């Protein structure tokens, strides 16, 4: 009898195991398409993340090449009044001519590669270049845009430039507010001491 009961338990266990296996096999077969779709979607998402990073990295490299040309333009020498151009030696007749040339190159970086880190830096230089060209509306717009960016170091530089811009245009309160912000939250690019000294020298 004990053997009979043991045999019954074994049979029941075997039947339950087989039943579970059959049910699992049936579910897997029934949902095979869904499983495959899920696996494919997961693979696509991973590929998209990797591909997206690779794409942005490639875009940033291309943007950096154009940005470098713009920086070189900003560093190009200005000829003395009445001095003719020298062949194979780039130069500009005035700071305005140089600024406008750089402005076009910087804007091209922003237009062609808007979602890159390099484009953010280009926006900053567009703002400072606009200040030099006397284009107040563009200067304020570009610098405010960069000042609100997620890159705290670049945002701090933009706030510094914007504060100087406000100070030079009799907007003292706005300038002081920005210097205070920079003093309260120093960054790698603008230290607390730098913000305080600049604020004091302009007050």
DATAFEN-V889845 format. One record per helix or strand. SS is the DSSP state (2 for helix, 1 for strand). FROM is the first residue (numbers start at 1). LEN is the number of residues. If there is no record, write none. Layout:
# DATAFEN-V889845
SS/FROM/LEN
SS/FROM/LEN
This chain:
# DATAFEN-V889845
2/2/29
2/32/44
1/78/1
1/86/1
1/89/1
1/92/1
2/95/18
2/117/17
2/136/12
2/152/17
2/172/13
2/192/11
